[in-house]
């Protein structure tokens, strides 16, 4: 849990996680770790901190039974390290047998961001899909689809869209307002579509009965809760009988400046297409430091890795070796390691990753068609 | 216009029609009559009293250009004379070249009436489609479809459902509330679906640019208005460019007891599967009379055909000969014709129609597959 791993993290954060865990019935992921043969780095480090019904997924993985991983992407802006974190989860689950459903939320983007479908499609492919492939996504058992054109198989297309039409019957305006605040017709349509996205893999036209798991940031839990409630209300319905979907929750990777990593602020993120030089400059210029104001003070009193963005990026993904990470942490806290040196560790890792990844992107571009032809 | 044809009809009705014509910009159908080579009986008699942009349809009919007739049906209960009236309009337009789209609003029925899709499908086919066929609907250029499974052509299915997802972006909650009153999620979904139903024939995957006309009861005008507004707001959009749909409006055929002909009250309607004997009994027992309390008073002062349901049924559909209808009307008003005699006229016509229609239903049942295989 976050408070064990991040003893200095802000009280608000801990309180929020606590609230999520207790009030909303999210389960602690730590208990799940012993059931997973090769947990992800973010799972072992408690960055993945909570789940709902992940037991069903763990069982399916153990017994090599069918299960589905589903994620949605909003095709806007650059694919950055925050997106990579989700991509790593997708690929981790695909490698462990998940049928992989990746939904391009183009209807949602059209309704809420007013971009043309053509432009959204281009972004989804050139930014998201190419990066997924370069990170290791495989076409086998992967259904990469657009909300606006679900399938070239008419049975599948009709079944999916039918479900969008039907889920609306199992919620109320009050419930939706409580979850989403002020509603617009476009938002409402997006919500119905999203609920159907999460539920539809269990339709007989798709995978049939099996666990469906959605990896999400904690802010996405309301969607999951609504979808689980609707699934429960549909249970026993001859035509639509779903198990509530499973989920697991990760902390947010901090943006460079310490807040959110946001597509709308290029100085808050490292994009996977940033040149190593540009990335280096961003880290030097913007990465929020947990160090002291002067070298002298830092040497004496040490820095705070838990608010230091460079340290967090190493922790989230760039330093897989726990003992080396611990040494960095200890040295930073003791004052032996300076902010400039810490940033240098990150820059080296980032440079290696971006150089290698951008080469992989070139061959990934040639594989795009394998994911789009269905 | 109603006030010319029904001088004694209630003031409220006239006021409502006036309001529709003036406040909501519905155009008088009378002006359209000279442009139509063979107008329907209900058009000539002013029962079809208003329209929106029917000029475009009249032009297409004159020039034998492509146009679409679209109607929706809610598959609940028995198919009665009120439904026959719309069926006659559908078939009239099909015979004059319309591509005929008949939408089974099963998603709407599911969301608002809580019936299973299977049951709704059965009713749509056995009640509605069989009667349409027996009344003269032809499979050529006829697209009889279910909202829940639009097409076995994936391009068509995806295009239709994509449009449902997109129209939500062109209205607001306030506009929808002003039109429909209290909204539920199921209602909202039904509205988006209905708007797409009316607009989608113009998509390139269907007919492309051409007039689409919807024959409706006056109570349905709000749907038409919303759809026309949304179409106008989508104009110039590269992906979705529609002309506002056309419409025409008929008065309601009165129910037997004088109010609405309602599926939920069997004594308010004559179903097309009622036996001639049952129909006769309903007319004798329930048909509201415009006659006087006693024969003596009737002979002296005459009856009121405008509130007499038997007379209205003759006027709406069962007495095609204008001079004979005029004689019935005059005789009833003068007192020469008694209510029992008037009812007898209707019963004879009804008996002949039901006997012949129910024979046609038997062969119609064998043709159902031609409408369902696409």
Interface residues (C-beta under 8 A of the other chain):
Chain A: X107 X110 X111 X114 X116 X117 X118 X147 X148 X149 X150 X151 X152 X153 X154 X157 X158 X161 X162 X164 X165 X166 X168 X169 X171 X172 X173 X176 X183 X184 X185 X186 X188 X189 X192 X193 X238 X239
Chain B: X107 X110 X111 X114 X116 X117 X118 X147 X148 X149 X150 X151 X152 X153 X154 X157 X158 X161 X162 X164 X165 X166 X168 X169 X171 X172 X173 X176 X183 X184 X185 X186 X188 X189 X192 X193 X238 X239
